[in-house]
Amino acid sequence: MELRFTEEERAFRQEVREWIDANLPAETRERMASGRTPTKAMQVDWQKRLYAKGWAVPHWPVEWGGQPWSAIKRFILSEEIQSTPAPSPLGFNCNMLGPVLIAFGTEEQKKFFLPKLASLDLWFCQGFSEPGAGSDLASLKTRAVREGDHYIVNGQKTWTTLAQHADWIFLLVRTDPNAAKQQEGISFLVVDMKTPGITVRPIITIDGAHEVNEVFFDDVKVPVANLVGTENRGWDCAKFLLSNERTGQARVGASKERIRRLKLIAKEAPGGGRPIIEDPRFRSRLTDVEVQLKALEMTTLRVLADENRQLSQRKPNPASSVLKIRGTELQQAISELYVMAAGPYGLVAPHDPEADGRNEPDVAEDWQTLAQATYFNWRKQSIYGGSTEIQKNIMAKAFLGL
Amino acid sequence: MDFDLSEDQRLLQDSLQKLLKDKYGFEQRKGYMKSETGWSRDLWAAYAELGLLGMPFAEADGGLGYGAVETMIVMEQFGRALALEPFVSTVVMGGGFLRHGASAEQRAAMVPEIAAGKRLLAFAHTEPQSRFDLHDVATTAKKDGAGWILDGRKGVVLHGDTADDLVVTARISGQRRDREGIGVFLVPATAQGVSRRGFRTSDGQRAADITFDNVKVGPEAELKGGLALAERVVDETIAALAAEAVGCMEAAKDLTVDYLKTRKQFGRPIGSFQALQHRAAEMMVCLEQARSMAMLAAMMASEPDAAERRRQMRAVKIEVGRNARFVGQQTIQMHGGIAMTMEYAGGHYLKRLTVIENMFGDMDHHLAALSEEGGVFLAA
């Protein structure tokens, strides 16, 4: 047991830090440091730089642009990206679809899609959830009926994140409505968003942001060549995809960055005749969150060390289930601390002349107007990617045998 | 970074696990508790045989030269068994003082005896007014020729009733709460003027109230390092206790999950109810977070930067305490009445976890101090 980073790992962290500093556009860094999400152009530009450096998809096999790194080294890269903060490589492309294609795709699919996923030449979105299929994903109803060389897709997806930016979508569709189990009649397709019959309709979330969408499919013709894996075995791809994003969900690096920034803010923000950092209640809440984050950081490293092992020697690790549950709780707790720090100026909504249709004065700083918006927005975290309750169901079944 | 146990470490874990499985059933434990010492001399001898009692000492001093990871492995097993023996007092604390503060002669005299199970130590620091402050010391040490005279009272000295030697904090100079002017003294428990009254602690272990009345000791009794030495040893002890808590929590979780599978109400196992499943899952989350912190503690126990080590140990104390409290309480809640009884192991885990939570500072104590010190992640 060796619980410290090696000399080589520390040197690598330094190398990453210096490279990011030299290559991240100031505009992007500034926007992200203020707590906003990157624009599409910023995301694409940054991922292309990472791709050119060979750092966009280090966890993929080397032949598809990956790096022969340990899990710890990959963690260091992603932690440094998060803590700068810089945009992380697009999860839909790099952590979701890419690994699915590597595991289940045909040679042609791999050759065509993988480089474009890594470089973000194609932006993918995820078509899983439906109005009637949330936690019970396998109950999905979007139909794909085979007609010659095509599937005809009809139905609706929802909560489709950044579909407004997407060039393509990966979809779970029902190809056999008569299968004995509902998991058995599902297939996994990739679809060009420009195909006639696809309509994207924005959903505005309680923070006022346009992040998610409804996507409607009305007699959409999808070539059979766009089927990933075997027809009616799409659930295998879905399970593989969902089990793949274990450590990513903890987002420890991003949370550390948010806390670092909050500490700077709290030195200036008023806290009743003194900076709020000197308010013992605020400070001890902040410290308490830091303590929990430290524990989560260690848990993340344990899961990563586990991923370093050969597949055959790997045991299901209960620590991995902890990451989603506690990781999202902590991100939410941090967003509450920002609200606390902002106080009355946290009441000011983010100013958006386009959406409001009026030109109003900027009366608060960015971080103040974003405090409550982010708090509202981050309530989603314990819902998406398998809600906290679903995670606990999985733990009870898989690890406790209940 | 590597979280796997080495072959030797696995062997250590297996051999202790086997011994405790044979000798530390809940009923056997009750017997040890009723014995004169309140713990088992036979097991103490067995630990000596396994090499556990000489573990942390340098090989040159007659030990095995093991580190904090081995201590973690052993303490986790002791936690699972709710072991009563004075391992923390003698080996972790007493051993720590000898390793970091004693002379070569003192180590040569004492380490082989400790390793053989023939000598017991205890750390006397708490005073009626001190609460969790190691530096709040009213006990005095006055120069007496080349030696010293100790006067004062120490309370809740864990395993102080059976110890052969006491490590005592005493004030050489300054005011009661000054950080400067504190000495650490190694005092034979049989010295003239030492009187001890033993008592049971809330978790079924033993402690003593000890008064020092004009106790004369030689110049060699003062260990090197003063308060910094005591803090270093306490930090190592916090690491050991974190691992013990993890062992307790794991055993309590296992016991609870087993019970959920066998106990039937409304015609089915109560583990089929989602309200209880989710709480059991939360217990597991708590256990894993505490385990992560016990590992952090093992890593930081040898950190040379005292301020950094202190801050990280405070985080360990807070996070282990929080999670231990949840697991201990839920062990009882999910069992129902049965875990309220002395006759059942369940409640005893909460008792031990509560004692650990309140040793060397509770959660609020460390949260206040850590906030004051700038938190866990200092600005680079």
HADDOCK unambig.tbl for C-alpha pairs under 7 A between the chains (distance, minus, plus):
assign (segid A and resid 1 and name CA) (segid B and resid 2 and name CA) 5.17 0.50 0.50
assign (segid A and resid 1 and name CA) (segid B and resid 3 and name CA) 4.78 0.50 0.50
assign (segid A and resid 1 and name CA) (segid B and resid 4 and name CA) 5.06 0.50 0.50
assign (segid A and resid 1 and name CA) (segid B and resid 5 and name CA) 5.22 0.50 0.50
assign (segid A and resid 1 and name CA) (segid B and resid 6 and name CA) 6.52 0.50 0.50
assign (segid A and resid 2 and name CA) (segid B and resid 1 and name CA) 5.24 0.50 0.50
assign (segid A and resid 2 and name CA) (segid B and resid 2 and name CA) 4.82 0.50 0.50
assign (segid A and resid 2 and name CA) (segid B and resid 3 and name CA) 6.32 0.50 0.50
assign (segid A and resid 3 and name CA) (segid B and resid 1 and name CA) 5.10 0.50 0.50
assign (segid A and resid 3 and name CA) (segid B and resid 2 and name CA) 5.99 0.50 0.50
assign (segid A and resid 3 and name CA) (segid B and resid 3 and name CA) 6.59 0.50 0.50
assign (segid A and resid 3 and name CA) (segid B and resid 299 and name CA) 5.89 0.50 0.50
assign (segid A and resid 4 and name CA) (segid B and resid 1 and name CA) 5.38 0.50 0.50
assign (segid A and resid 5 and name CA) (segid B and resid 1 and name CA) 5.28 0.50 0.50
assign (segid A and resid 6 and name CA) (segid B and resid 1 and name CA) 6.64 0.50 0.50
assign (segid A and resid 260 and name CA) (segid B and resid 379 and name CA) 6.76 0.50 0.50
assign (segid A and resid 283 and name CA) (segid B and resid 371 and name CA) 6.00 0.50 0.50
assign (segid A and resid 284 and name CA) (segid B and resid 367 and name CA) 6.29 0.50 0.50
assign (segid A and resid 284 and name CA) (segid B and resid 368 and name CA) 6.43 0.50 0.50
assign (segid A and resid 284 and name CA) (segid B and resid 371 and name CA) 5.61 0.50 0.50
assign (segid A and resid 287 and name CA) (segid B and resid 367 and name CA) 6.99 0.50 0.50
assign (segid A and resid 287 and name CA) (segid B and resid 371 and name CA) 5.68 0.50 0.50
assign (segid A and resid 287 and name CA) (segid B and resid 375 and name CA) 5.25 0.50 0.50
assign (segid A and resid 287 and name CA) (segid B and resid 376 and name CA) 6.91 0.50 0.50
assign (segid A and resid 288 and name CA) (segid B and resid 367 and name CA) 6.93 0.50 0.50
assign (segid A and resid 290 and name CA) (segid B and resid 376 and name CA) 5.95 0.50 0.50
assign (segid A and resid 291 and name CA) (segid B and resid 315 and name CA) 5.33 0.50 0.50
assign (segid A and resid 291 and name CA) (segid B and resid 319 and name CA) 6.55 0.50 0.50
assign (segid A and resid 291 and name CA) (segid B and resid 376 and name CA) 6.43 0.50 0.50
assign (segid A and resid 292 and name CA) (segid B and resid 319 and name CA) 6.55 0.50 0.50
assign (segid A and resid 295 and name CA) (segid B and resid 289 and name CA) 5.66 0.50 0.50
assign (segid A and resid 295 and name CA) (segid B and resid 292 and name CA) 5.83 0.50 0.50
assign (segid A and resid 295 and name CA) (segid B and resid 293 and name CA) 5.67 0.50 0.50
assign (segid A and resid 296 and name CA) (segid B and resid 289 and name CA) 6.73 0.50 0.50
assign (segid A and resid 298 and name CA) (segid B and resid 292 and name CA) 5.37 0.50 0.50
assign (segid A and resid 299 and name CA) (segid B and resid 289 and name CA) 6.64 0.50 0.50
assign (segid A and resid 299 and name CA) (segid B and resid 292 and name CA) 5.49 0.50 0.50
assign (segid A and resid 302 and name CA) (segid B and resid 3 and name CA) 6.68 0.50 0.50
assign (segid A and resid 305 and name CA) (segid B and resid 2 and name CA) 6.32 0.50 0.50
assign (segid A and resid 305 and name CA) (segid B and resid 3 and name CA) 6.73 0.50 0.50
assign (segid A and resid 319 and name CA) (segid B and resid 288 and name CA) 5.87 0.50 0.50
assign (segid A and resid 322 and name CA) (segid B and resid 285 and name CA) 5.37 0.50 0.50
assign (segid A and resid 392 and name CA) (segid B and resid 278 and name CA) 5.46 0.50 0.50
assign (segid A and resid 392 and name CA) (segid B and resid 281 and name CA) 5.52 0.50 0.50
assign (segid A and resid 393 and name CA) (segid B and resid 278 and name CA) 6.78 0.50 0.50
assign (segid A and resid 395 and name CA) (segid B and resid 281 and name CA) 5.79 0.50 0.50
assign (segid A and resid 396 and name CA) (segid B and resid 277 and name CA) 5.67 0.50 0.50
assign (segid A and resid 396 and name CA) (segid B and resid 278 and name CA) 6.96 0.50 0.50
assign (segid A and resid 396 and name CA) (segid B and resid 281 and name CA) 5.61 0.50 0.50
assign (segid A and resid 400 and name CA) (segid B and resid 257 and name CA) 6.78 0.50 0.50
assign (segid A and resid 402 and name CA) (segid B and resid 261 and name CA) 6.83 0.50 0.50
assign (segid A and resid 402 and name CA) (segid B and resid 271 and name CA) 5.69 0.50 0.50
assign (segid A and resid 402 and name CA) (segid B and resid 272 and name CA) 6.44 0.50 0.50
assign (segid A and resid 402 and name CA) (segid B and resid 277 and name CA) 6.84 0.50 0.50
